[in-house]
Amino acid sequence: MFDIQLLDCTLRDGGFVNDWQFGQENIIGIFEGLTTAGVDIIEVGFLDERRPFDKDRSIMPDTDSVKKLYGRPSPKNALLVGMIDCGTCALSQIKPRAESPLDGIRVIFKKHLRAKALQFCTALKQLGYLVFVQPVSITDYSDADIKDLVSLTNQLHPYALSIVDTYGLLHQGELLRYFDLFHHALSPEIRLGFHGHNNFQMAYANCITMVQSARAAKRPLMLDGSLFGMGKSAGNAPLELLAQYLNRYEGKHYNVGELLEVISRHITKDYQAPCWGYNIFYFLAAANACHPNYVSYLMQQGLPLSSAYMLLGRIEKKKSLVFDKAYIEELCRQHQKEVDYAPLSL
């Protein structure tokens, strides 16, 4: 059995569904269930100084708030981590690891912020934390960008560096190419992670591809999942499926029954509205490799799906992953001149 860990991100990524308002009872119930099930790494929420402390929400302004919400938990085998979107939580909000319930901090950042983010990661490491490097939207990186990112990461020597498929664009052949790029450039002691979204219903299959590739390469691996796939946009790889697979094929011993009990007690009520999962909306975004807000805007204009699909295909690559309302409005105006239907109210 090679070195593989399972990370749950329900309380963080799942919070995009309900504005992190799980309720304190559910937060603790989810956390304790994940611990009982033997999940290796539990992400307890976002650290974001722009948000005030709320005992019912898993988004917190500082590490002291983590202690207020969770107490000082000491799960036998799980690492506890929080996530920071680079620039949203100052170092002054972070107590040293010895004074914090957290073992590690994951830092997400956009491509142009990678140097700044790695400097922030260095400061977190000096505070004693395990550091997880999480570059969002890896499909926006060129091969040269990836080499630069990995070079900076090797200098930091964090706990893990993840391939983050933010918009759920990757199929297996493409993922294998990214795996090779990262694996061959990354120091062998650094764990490689994968965080996939489910726009093409590929998150689970891509996780299996990562397992098979990492096993063959003898690369330590970390897989992200969430209970019932709860997460932003089309959701994530379902944690319970990953646990079942790893039990069956990789000799792990996660308590899948406990995960299902947590889903039943604390998650399924949120599946009613708003919900997550595969739908045409997220397919349109993934098929055109564009920000989901472009699809939202076009749907609000009452466009037929075929017209929306055509317009999304016209979005320039440099504009595709950062929503620009003025830009999509202009594309709509051009479209109005080309076809004969009622004017859009822009």
Salt bridges, closest charged atoms under 4 A:
ASP3 OD2 - ARG191 NH2 2.84
ASP13 OD2 - ARG12 NH2 3.74
ASP13 OD2 - HIS195 NE2 3.09
ASP13 OD2 - HIS197 NE2 3.40
ASP19 OD2 - ARG51 NH2 3.22
ASP19 OD2 - ARG57 NH2 3.21
GLU43 OE1 - ARG12 NE 2.86
GLU43 OE2 - ARG106 NE 2.88
ASP48 OD2 - ARG50 NH2 2.75
ASP54 OD2 - ARG57 NH1 2.97
ASP56 OD2 - LYS55 NZ 3.63
ASP64 OD2 - LYS95 NZ 3.10
ASP103 OD1 - ARG97 NH2 3.45
ASP143 OD1 - ARG177 NH1 3.07
ASP145 OD2 - LYS111 NZ 3.50
ASP145 OD1 - ARG114 NH2 3.41
ASP148 OD2 - ARG114 NE 2.73
GLU174 OE1 - HIS171 ND1 3.88
GLU189 OE1 - HIS157 NE2 3.55
ASP224 OD2 - ARG106 NH2 2.78
ASP224 OD2 - HIS195 ND1 2.79
GLU250 OE2 - ARG215 NH2 2.42
GLU261 OE2 - ARG265 NE 2.60
ASP270 OD2 - LYS269 NZ 3.62
GLU316 OE1 - LYS318 NZ 3.87
ASP324 OD2 - LYS319 NZ 2.86
GLU330 OE1 - ARG333 NH1 3.65
GLU338 OE1 - ARG314 NH2 2.89
